[in-house]
């Protein structure tokens, strides 16, 4: 297992370029984790009821050039970051 750190922040909200409020948890995961397994890790930690809500995963991209921070959406395995990217998950609640 080639571990990496996963930072999961949930229960708050984005205010401009900063995530405020909520809870943050750290967990070690395998670097080549699939999107499905990553979603399950987030679901287990946040206790999200997937019959009522959806999980939206995003990553914060760190660049050497000063640019506006990017928050690209992760849709499947092809969008999972490489070893130079730091995870920060955002949960967006939609549904009843």
C-alpha positions in Angstrom: 0.0 0.0 0.0 1.4 3.4 -1.0 -0.4 5.6 1.5 -1.3 9.2 1.2 -3.2 11.6 3.5 -6.8 12.4 2.9 -8.3 15.5 4.4 -12.1 15.4 4.6 -13.9 18.6 5.5 -17.7 18.5 5.7 -20.7 20.1 7.2 -19.6 23.7 6.5 -19.7 25.9 3.4 -17.5 27.6 0.8 -17.2 31.3 1.4 -15.3 32.7 -1.6 -12.1 30.6 -1.7 -12.3 29.3 1.9 -14.2 26.5 3.5 -15.7 27.6 6.8 -17.3 25.7 9.6 -18.1 22.0 9.9 -15.7 19.2 10.8 -12.4 18.1 9.4 -10.9 14.6 9.7 -7.7 13.1 8.5 -7.3 9.5 7.2 -4.6 7.5 5.4 -5.7 5.8 2.2 -4.0 4.0 -0.6 -2.7 6.4 -3.3 -4.3 4.3 -6.1 -7.8 4.3 -4.5 -10.6 4.1 -7.0 -13.3 6.8 -7.2 -15.9 4.4 -5.8 -13.8 3.4 -2.8 -12.9 7.0 -2.2 -16.6 7.9 -2.2 -17.2 5.1 0.4 -14.4 6.4 2.6 -16.0 9.8 2.6 -19.5 8.3 3.2 -18.3 6.3 6.1 -16.6 9.3 7.8 -19.4 11.8 7.2 -22.3 9.4 7.7 -24.1 10.8 4.7 -27.4 9.1 3.8 -27.1 8.6 0.1 -30.8 8.1 -0.3 -31.3 11.7 0.7 -28.0 13.4 -0.3 -25.2 13.2 -2.8 -21.4 13.5 -2.2 -19.5 15.9 -4.4 -15.7 15.4 -4.3 -13.3 18.1 -5.2 -9.6 18.6 -5.0 -7.6 21.7 -4.3 -4.9 22.1 -6.9 -1.6 23.6 -5.7 0.5 25.3 -8.4 3.8 27.1 -8.4 2.2 30.1 -10.2 -0.1 32.4 -8.3 -3.5 31.8 -9.8 -7.0 31.8 -8.6 -7.5 28.6 -6.6 -9.1 25.9 -8.7 -11.7 23.4 -7.3 -12.3 20.9 -10.1 -15.0 18.3 -9.6 -14.0 14.7 -9.4 -16.4 12.5 -11.4 -14.6 9.1 -11.8 -11.1 7.4 -11.6 -9.7 9.5 -14.4 -10.2 12.7 -12.4 -8.3 11.4 -9.3 -5.3 13.4 -8.5 -1.7 12.4 -8.8 0.9 12.4 -6.0 1.5 16.2 -6.2 -2.1 17.1 -5.4 -3.6 17.5 -2.0 -7.1 16.2 -1.3 -9.8 18.3 0.3 -13.2 16.9 0.0 -16.3 19.1 -0.2 -19.7 17.6 0.4 -22.6 19.3 -1.3 -26.0 18.2 0.0 -28.8 17.9 -2.6 -32.1 16.2 -2.2 -35.0 16.1 0.2 
